[in-house]
C-alpha cells in the first residue's frame, strides 16, 4: 500500500520536500546566531525557505513550458514541517 502511494507522488514533489527540509535545517543554525529564542529561529527559517520556494515557482512561471504549481508549495511546506520536527527532536544548534 505504501509503495502504491509513493508511486502516485510526483518525484518533483519529493524533491521539493527534501530540498525544503535540508534548507530549513541548514538555515536554522545561522538564524540561531542572531536570536536566542528557538521558536523565533524556527519561524524565521521556515519563512525564508517558504519564500525561496515561492520565488522559485514565480521564476518557473516566467520560463516557457513551466507554470506556478501550488502543489510544489505544499510539498515545500511539508518539507519545512519535517525540518521543524528534526530541529525540535534533535535540538539542532
Secondary structure, DSSP 8 states (H G I E B T S, - for coil): -HHHHHHHS-HHHHHHHHHHHHHHHHHHHHHHTT-S-HHHHHHHHHHHHHHHHHHHHHHHHHSTT----HHHHHHHHHHHHHHHHHHHHHT--
